[in-house]
Amino acid sequence: MAPSGPPAAGTTIVWDALGASDVDGVGSSMPCLVPFTDCPGGLGYAQITARTLTGQGFQVTLTNFGIETAVIGPDFESLARQYGRTVVGNLIEREMPFVHTDATLVTVFAGGNEVNTITTALGAGAGGADPAAYIDRQVQAFGADYATLVNGIRARAPAARLVVLNLPNLAGLPFLAGVSLAQRQAAQRASVGMTTGVLNPLTAEGVTVVDLMCDGRAYQPSNISSDGFHPNDGGYAFIAGELVRAVTSASYPAPAANCGPMRLVPQ
């Protein structure tokens, strides 16, 4: 399967943006904190992308589905709560069922909160004597959830172009700069596993993948907010630029199979 073609110039784009705080633009100077709304003045990547596409002549209807702290499925939600992490919902149960049946574009960005859930569980002893095996099992669970999510989106909106953003190597972000090597190794194994084992292979299923893992801009301190985790205005702007290209291009490049950011810490 090849990705569905880009929208014709001047047509209407009915866009549902699924994800967590990233869709809300948390970390920017003007986040959109009310889900299921448009927030035309927001500075998250979804709002910037919508304005850019409108400026290119498209008629854009954006629905922001982002739920702060959300994870992909109920299993990760339960795991997070088991180890004391605050999670108020998941994409499979609280976002995917509301995708508009006439959507022509659906975007998904997930994985960051899941990686942090995994490392929290490991810190509490969940991995036992083999933390690597535990991480790999959770990556497999993430893959199963992502398949459920993609199938559910396609069932509700079969005509929609599906664009997903892969996950940067969280071990390279400032919020983990002061933690132990073991935690950074775990974050790297989980985030690289999700990107290379779950998200990048979606290109074979007709999904366009925006490659944040191998984009050096994702790791530049100047593009990251003061919390060390979320993008800032500049970070969201570069993501929006890539998303515009992914939506409008008939030949957006596939994500890289290998790159330096996949190996930021020794394993």
Steps between C-alpha positions, in 0.01 A plus 500: 500500500621850417395802705184667374563800282523859621191722496436688181577871512217708642303208641364456850709314757302354789778431747489306827822530703542219755757499777577637843641833620696542178179554304403762757829681448608467863841664530416773250422857596137448397376145567151376413371343820141425398470167316263448206544862393695686233691772695593699188747718690691211657870443442506121510594311186137422414388861516806627308451233235132589460582867450775417250271275297231768504757747369571258215136514393352201679181519704604340830274375776719389791380311806756476778454165676805540723458393863781596733676199659320258264656170397411280206287230662334382821789266580748788518248707691472224762876457512555871553249517783646188659829685542358837601501687170207729425318397183151626418425290194622312197475546125325171426208560736472879520613629161474238226122435549433868423697529176274666247372260236557768234858574611742534209810525720582332832829552680634310800787576736545254786780332691660755731270441795528126444880510518481695824252247635737216417799665667291580808394135525861388462606737775250329728644157422259386228779368277647270760831354394440561129390860437581475128251216455239700692552800273470284190171352624362848557609605151309201363196608701535848355506346153183302565327812628616703201359238263168523683509878472583504128235239419242693699583827325475336160168338589354836597661714230596276207570794268741675737870546428682369809820674612686401816800655671761258623668541835830675566754326718386627839844427644621803305254748649599735781248368755708181529840668506545455874365148548695176527656331200265206553194721467633666187581158354147387574349811343714451190415131464128572534479804274726356228310172520167676456626705206686227310280204594152654501477843339741500206367168362158665459626640170440153356134534598440825317579732791722807461756521783665827606848410620574681826738228620765587243435874475771686690264791564302282743798502737609862476460672841376811318197301381409355841297667772618565854357167619759321286235275346252694288592708196488878528376742235800426278469126547134495412569721198753255354265206563220691330722565200566128461133420548399743227746328266369158598138599441551675167778294342436206270848360574587583859818309591482186712663517844866408525578140584805597701646821643723631776219615733396137541823444698538802725595298808701174517288190558 
